[in-house]
Amino acid sequence: MLYSIKKYLILSLTLLMFACGDENPEPETNLYFPPTTGSTWQTTTPESLGWDASKIPDLLNFMEDNNTKAFIVLKDGKIVIESYFGNGFTNMPFTATSNWYWASAGKTLAAFMIGKAQEDGFLDINDVSADYLGAGWTSLTPTQENAITIWHQLTMTSGLDDGVSNSDCTDPECLEYLASPSTRWAYHNAPYTLLDKVVENAVGQDFDAYFNAKLRDKIGMDGFWLYNGNNHVYYSTARSMARFGLLILNRGKWDEQVIMSDADYFEAMTNTSQNINPSYGYLWWLNGKSSFKVPGFQTSFSGSVSPQAPADLIAAMGKNGQLVNVVPSQNLIVIRMGDVPDNSLVPFLFQDDMWEQLNLVID
């Protein structure tokens, strides 16, 4: 991480943001949903919203200067800003039809699918993970292993050692005991990645196929999953990211079609899941909480993940600045794909800088 940890300390001292409660505001009902086929998507102008359109060129310059490839802002489901920059994988200009990786922002897709599998009666998040991954999925003793549940995988509290030489490795010899579950929060990719196998073995179907049938195709997303080493990574267009954000804004409903009916799971997924890191739900990052932890550190930093952003922001964040930002109180969705200079696993600082620029437009 090239950004200094010093900035975290400065933010925590000068921009304290206290917890705003566990309930996310209900979105207004007048949301627009684009058709699930075709490229039609209604737009609205910044001027009609009372935004300062004169500040948009500076915002877009900031995005381009920070290696952004796609940037979309939705208000009430309609596109207000949509810009593309640079080139994609084929060295061709990046456009609305170009695919890019979600990186760890895709963790939120897995969290949604765990909820669907529970809703469909295939699993319970309080089940022991070994029920679906088999005995010996870790190098732990049977007693230690059987203390880990799906809930622990969802909340990054498995107690498995994230300090091993390869924290992405999902082989049993890489999954070592460090602490009892629920006693330690650590950003550890391997236990998360194995949630895909939990779903596969619970539903008796390939994860990708279940995902496509239960989520992707129902809301008109495009995209596909690929393995990159041990990591299972989603690739799609920026508009597909925006579709998922819109689904989350509407609390699991696509227009009038219910995609996730389990309101209790949805509420738990998008609110504080444990007390060790209040800024973490079920693989979602939460703004406006009293403190947060960052990958690779056990220090708790006082204040919000992104002090410049609205307090009720919930965020999917991935390496190199892959962002799905959802703000229920304002019916806002902000999407960003690309690369960023800091190369951080979770782009807290870039997200905060982005909102500092965006606020000049919205305010």
C-alpha positions in Angstrom: 0.0 0.0 0.0 1.8 3.1 -1.2 -0.5 5.5 0.6 0.9 6.0 4.1 -0.9 4.5 7.1 -0.3 8.0 8.5 -3.3 9.2 6.6 -5.5 6.7 8.4 -4.3 8.2 11.7 -4.9 11.8 10.5 -8.4 10.9 9.4 -9.2 9.1 12.6 -8.1 12.1 14.7 -9.7 14.9 12.6 -12.7 13.3 10.9 -14.4 11.2 13.5 -17.7 9.8 12.4 -19.8 8.1 15.0 -22.1 5.1 14.5 -25.5 6.0 13.0 -27.3 2.9 14.1 -27.8 -0.5 12.4 -30.8 0.3 10.2 -30.2 1.4 6.6 -32.8 3.9 5.3 -35.4 2.5 3.0 -35.0 3.8 -0.5 -37.8 5.8 -2.1 -40.1 3.7 -4.3 -39.8 5.9 -7.4 -36.7 4.1 -8.7 -36.2 3.5 -12.4 -35.0 0.0 -13.5 -33.6 -0.5 -17.0 -34.9 -3.3 -19.1 -33.2 -6.6 -18.5 -32.3 -6.9 -22.2 -30.9 -4.4 -24.6 -28.9 -1.2 -23.9 -31.7 1.2 -23.0 -31.1 3.1 -19.8 -32.8 6.3 -18.9 -30.7 9.4 -18.1 -31.3 12.6 -16.2 -29.3 15.8 -16.2 -27.2 17.2 -13.3 -29.0 20.5 -13.7 -32.4 19.0 -13.1 -31.1 17.6 -9.8 -29.7 21.0 -8.7 -26.1 19.7 -9.0 -23.2 21.9 -10.1 -22.5 20.7 -13.6 -19.6 23.1 -13.9 -17.7 21.0 -11.5 -18.1 17.7 -13.5 -15.1 18.3 -15.8 -12.8 18.5 -12.7 -14.4 15.3 -11.3 -13.8 13.5 -14.6 -10.3 14.8 -14.8 -9.7 13.4 -11.3 -11.1 10.1 -12.3 -9.0 9.9 -15.5 -5.8 11.1 -13.7 -6.3 8.1 -11.3 -6.4 5.5 -14.0 -10.2 5.1 -14.1 -11.7 3.1 -16.9 -15.4 3.4 -16.1 -17.3 5.8 -13.9 -21.1 5.9 -13.5 -23.3 7.8 -11.2 -27.0 6.9 -10.8 -29.7 8.9 -9.2 -33.1 7.2 -8.6 -31.8 4.5 -10.9 -31.2 6.9 -13.9 -27.7 7.7 -15.3 -26.5 11.2 -14.4 -22.8 10.7 -15.3 -21.3 7.9 -17.4 -17.7 8.2 -18.7 -15.1 5.8 -20.0 -11.4 6.3 -20.2 -8.3 4.5 -21.5 -8.0 1.0 -22.9 -9.2 -2.4 -21.8 -7.6 -5.9 -21.9 -7.4 -5.9 -25.7 -5.7 -2.5 -25.8 -8.9 -1.2 -27.5 -10.7 1.8 -26.1 -12.7 1.1 -22.9 -16.4 1.4 -23.5 -19.8 0.5 -22.1 -19.4 -3.0 -23.5 -15.9 -3.6 -22.1 -15.4 -6.1 -19.4 -13.2 -5.6 -16.3 -12.6 -7.4 -13.1 -14.4 -6.8 -9.9 -11.6 -8.0 -7.7 -12.8 -8.1 -4.0 -15.8 -6.0 -4.8 -17.1 -9.4 -6.1 -17.2 -10.7 -2.5 -20.6 -9.0 -2.2 -21.9 -11.2 -5.0 -20.9 -14.3 -3.0 -22.5 -12.9 0.1 -25.7 -12.4 -1.9 -25.5 -16.0 -3.2 -25.1 -17.4 0.3 -28.3 -15.6 1.2 -30.1 -17.1 -1.8 -28.9 -20.6 -0.9 -30.2 -20.1 2.6 -33.5 -18.7 1.3 -33.8 -21.7 -1.0 -33.4 -24.1 2.0 -30.0 -25.5 1.0 -28.0 -24.2 4.0 -28.1 -22.2 7.2 -25.3 -19.7 7.7 -24.9 -21.0 11.3 -24.1 -24.5 9.9 -20.5 -25.8 10.4 -18.5 -25.1 7.3 -17.2 -28.7 7.3 -20.7 -29.9 6.6 -20.2 -28.5 3.0 -16.4 -28.5 2.6 -15.8 -31.9 4.2 -13.7 -32.9 7.2 -10.1 -31.8 6.8 -10.7 -28.7 4.7 -8.2 -27.0 7.1 -5.1 -28.2 8.9 -6.9 -27.8 12.2 -8.0 -30.5 14.7 -11.5 -31.7 14.2 -12.7 -29.8 17.3 -11.1 -26.6 16.0 -12.4 -27.1 12.5 -15.9 -27.8 13.6 -16.1 -24.5 15.4 -15.9 -22.6 12.1 -19.3 -21.8 10.5 -20.4 -20.2 7.3 -21.2 -17.1 9.3 -17.5 -16.9 10.3 -16.5 -17.1 6.6 -19.0 -14.3 5.8 -17.7 -12.0 8.5 -13.9 -12.6 8.3 -13.8 -14.0 11.8 -12.8 -17.7 11.1 -9.7 -17.4 13.3 -7.6 -18.9 10.5 -4.1 -17.4 10.1 -4.1 -14.7 7.4 -0.4 -14.3 8.0 0.6 -17.4 6.1 2.9 -17.1 3.1 -0.1 -17.2 0.7 -3.3 -15.9 2.2 -5.2 -16.7 -1.0 -4.3 -20.4 -0.8 -7.3 -22.6 -0.1 -5.4 -25.9 0.4 -5.7 -27.4 3.9 -2.0 -26.9 4.7 -2.5 -23.2 4.1 -5.4 -22.9 6.5 -3.8 -22.8 9.9 -5.2 -22.2 13.4 -4.5 -18.8 14.9 -7.4 -17.9 17.2 -10.9 -19.2 18.1 -13.6 -18.1 15.7 -15.4 -14.9 16.5 -12.4 -13.6 18.6 -10.4 -12.0 15.7 -11.3 -10.1 12.5 -8.8 -10.4 9.6 -9.2 -9.8 5.9 -8.5 -13.3 4.7 -9.3 -14.3 1.1 -9.0 -18.0 1.4 -12.0 -18.7 3.8 -14.1 -16.3 1.7 -13.1 -18.0 -1.6 -14.3 -21.3 -0.2 -17.8 -19.9 0.2 -18.3 -20.7 -3.5 -17.6 -24.4 -2.8 -20.1 -24.1 0.2 -22.8 -23.0 -2.2 -21.9 -25.6 -4.9 -22.0 -28.5 -2.4 -25.1 -27.2 -0.7 -27.2 -26.7 -3.9 -25.6 -29.6 -5.9 -24.9 -27.3 -8.8 -22.0 -25.4 -10.2 -21.6 -22.0 -8.5 -21.5 -20.1 -11.7 -24.7 -21.7 -13.0 -26.5 -21.1 -9.8 -25.3 -17.5 -9.8 -26.4 -16.9 -13.4 -29.9 -18.4 -12.8 -30.6 -16.8 -9.4 -29.0 -13.4 -9.8 -27.2 -12.4 -13.1 -29.9 -13.3 -15.6 -32.8 -12.0 -13.5 -31.5 -8.5 -13.4 -30.0 -8.3 -16.8 -26.3 -8.4 -15.8 -23.6 -9.7 -18.1 -20.3 -11.1 -17.0 -18.6 -14.3 -16.0 -16.4 -15.9 -13.3 -12.8 -16.9 -13.9 -10.2 -18.4 -11.6 -7.1 -16.4 -11.2 -4.9 -18.7 -9.2 -6.9 -19.5 -6.1 -9.2 -16.5 -6.5 -12.6 -16.8 -8.2 -13.0 -13.4 -9.9 -16.0 -11.8 -11.6 -15.7 -9.8 -14.8 -18.4 -7.7 -16.3 -19.3 -4.3 -17.8 -19.6 -1.3 -15.5 -23.4 -1.2 -16.2 -23.7 -4.7 -14.8 -22.0 -3.4 -11.6 -24.6 -0.6 -11.6 -27.4 -3.1 -12.0 -26.2 -5.0 -8.9 -26.0 -1.7 -7.0 -29.5 -0.9 -8.0 -30.7 -4.3 -6.7 -29.0 -3.6 -3.4 -30.5 -0.1 -3.2 -33.9 -1.6 -3.6 -33.1 -4.2 -0.9 -33.2 -7.3 -3.0 -36.0 -6.4 -5.4 -35.6 -5.7 -9.2 -38.5 -3.3 -9.8 -41.4 -5.5 -8.6 -39.6 -8.8 -8.9 -38.2 -10.2 -5.6 -34.7 -11.6 -6.1 -34.0 -12.0 -2.4 -37.0 -12.3 -0.1 -35.1 -13.0 3.1 -35.3 -9.5 4.6 -33.5 -10.6 7.8 -30.5 -11.9 5.9 -30.4 -8.8 3.7 -30.5 -6.6 6.8 -27.7 -8.5 8.5 -25.6 -8.5 5.3 -25.6 -4.7 5.0 -25.2 -3.9 8.7 -22.5 -4.4 11.3 -22.0 -8.2 11.6 -19.7 -8.3 14.7 -18.1 -6.0 17.2 -14.5 -6.4 16.3 -14.8 -4.4 13.1 -18.1 -2.4 13.1 -17.5 -1.3 9.6 -18.0 -4.8 8.1 -21.2 -6.6 7.3 -21.4 -9.9 5.3 -18.5 -9.0 3.0 -19.8 -5.5 2.6 -18.0 -2.4 3.9 -20.1 0.0 5.9 -19.5 3.8 6.4 -20.5 6.0 9.3 -19.4 3.5 12.0 -17.3 4.2 15.1 -14.2 2.4 13.9 -12.7 0.2 11.3 -9.9 -2.3 10.6 -7.8 -2.5 7.4 -6.3 -5.6 5.7 -3.0 -6.8 7.2 -3.4 -4.9 10.5 -5.1 -5.6 13.8 -5.3 -2.0 14.8 -8.7 -0.4 15.0 -8.8 3.1 13.5 -11.4 5.5 15.0 -13.9 7.0 12.7 -15.5 6.2 9.3 -14.1 4.2 6.4 -14.7 7.2 4.1 -15.4 10.4 6.1 -16.1 12.4 2.9 -18.9 10.0 1.9 -22.5 9.8 3.3 -22.7 8.1 6.6 -25.1 5.4 5.3 -22.9 4.4 2.4 -22.5 0.7 1.9 -19.6 -0.3 -0.3 -18.2 -3.2 -2.3 -14.5 -2.4 -2.6 -11.8 -4.3 -4.6 -8.1 -4.0 -5.4 -7.2 -1.2 -7.8 -10.3 0.7 -7.0 -13.2 -1.5 -8.1 -16.1 0.2 -6.4 -19.9 -0.3 -6.0 -21.1 2.5 -3.7 -24.8 2.5 -2.6 -26.3 5.4 -0.7 -29.9 4.6 0.4 -30.6 8.0 1.9 -29.9 9.8 -1.5 -30.9 7.0 -3.9 -27.4 7.2 -5.3 -25.2 4.6 -6.8 -21.6 5.2 -7.8 -19.6 2.7 -9.9 -15.9 2.9 -10.6 -13.7 0.4 -12.5 -10.0 0.7 -13.3 -6.6 0.9 -11.7 -5.4 3.2 -8.9 -1.9 4.3 -7.9 -2.0 2.8 -4.4 -2.6 -0.8 -5.4 -4.3 -1.4 -2.1 -6.5 -4.5 -1.5 -9.3 -2.3 -0.2 -9.2 1.3 -1.7 -10.4 3.3 1.4 -8.4 6.3 0.6 -9.2 6.5 -3.1 -12.9 6.1 -2.3 -12.7 9.0 0.2 -10.8 11.2 -2.3 -13.4 10.3 -5.0 -16.3 11.4 -2.7 -14.4 14.6 -1.9 -14.6 15.4 -5.6 -18.1 14.1 -6.1 -19.4 16.3 -3.3 -18.4 19.4 -5.1 -20.8 18.4 -7.9 -23.7 17.1 -5.7 -23.5 19.9 -3.1 
